[in-house]
Amino acid sequence: MHKMKITVSDNFKCAVTDYRYLKNKNYSDKSALKLVGDHYRLSKMERNCLLRGVVEQKTSTQRKNKLIEAKQIENQHLGIDWYNVLITIESYLKGHFLFLADDGVIRDTSATHGSYRQSKITDQAIEIIGNTLVRIKPDKVRIAIDSPISHSKKMADDLRTRLTRILTVPCVVLLIHSADFELKRYEGIVASSDSVIMDSAERIFDFPRFVLHTYFSFQPKQLDEFTLNG
């Protein structure tokens, strides 16, 4: 698996510090990102890292307090933001940059949600997700798939077939216009790093982080520990 080269940069580390300061002073994302990004001449990817990784302190603390461990899922209902989980895992398998955001979950910089296309590693990612569901033993699984994304109907049909073969608990695969809308109302544990869903959920499980640590011993770093080269 290809790994992106990462080098430490005082320039980017300063940008993280300044952007975090402005966020905690209630600057809007857009104005703070432009101010810091232009000042430090950040690349598009570095700006995306700030936008996705830096969270103001109050919100960050609230989200961290909702995070649970895999062992707490046994015999509980689990709702999965499918493309959110799948894309994060695929990003790692493709060698893309993943980091630990301020709110305690891992995120990537791919920004490909709306333009997602299956690739040669999609089957591997789905297999890992399925095996992980068997391992963590929820008593019910509810998967929400965004229908506007290309080939989502085929994805949903494939999942229904594949997961039925391996899971011994009820598993519902929903093909809906907005996974966010469905999971914001979900009364159970939610697997998603989507900010809107996290702020509405009572309990959050960082599914990709558990998967990547279990299968690949991946330990994410925070943004101010490194930056990108390439």
Steps between C-alpha positions, in 0.01 A plus 500: 500500500634840398558743786489874448822671600447724800747757626484730800459868415511782753305705248201264505523443874472876550203506266326232708560701818372824347195340340411326826530833683265672254251213519491531878435873453191409294635608162310338215666207326516687171657821630743326736611254232562776246689714748728221621528320167599813311741614770690171505446430129349162571417250227144390430565174686642677803200733513274197484689351794431811706134509402440133582739462791477810718190523720425768755559386856145482636372295207811285503452413867131419450576262214786328682269434795269307266770270362480137605725196463428196285431279802205724594317415177422138584121449515436863402342657191754639252426748222764542228558800277610272219695718262657692786642179645584334168680800348715550809613138497558504125704818534739320732523199268585737213778659704327832556561722799288435811526695823343528844267798513452716808167330576663159538415328170716429198435679173658505156558775247349329197185717486352243263163426663278637223725377221575157649566213261572139588857385440703183509533521879127547571438126539783476751361791701148352502633162610689663788190693607288184493752301702520784752123499544519131584777574746335786693162319527227765481149360540371698202665688212347783298705622203412828329618546140474833316301431184626803298849345482554305179427126507361517855215263416750235392702566815190453715399179322851359532514583870167334571628181338848503654404595854209256516751221442719587798282680756273313738322817614245716315663732248304768313660675203322824417543676167390855580559850374689610811676274748545805721126548536446135592784471750439831677182338633648158569447374855812292535874513448601679182812432292585825323748787505247736339477807722123539470440136593752508786337805654157331496606152612498381859789258447763487226723217382803579285464192283790574260742568785419166662528318166832656404652443842377138513607397151796729430616628844435853376551773760381839376687819578356842567538774242758699689729197512570504127409637160493387141752482226331435170 
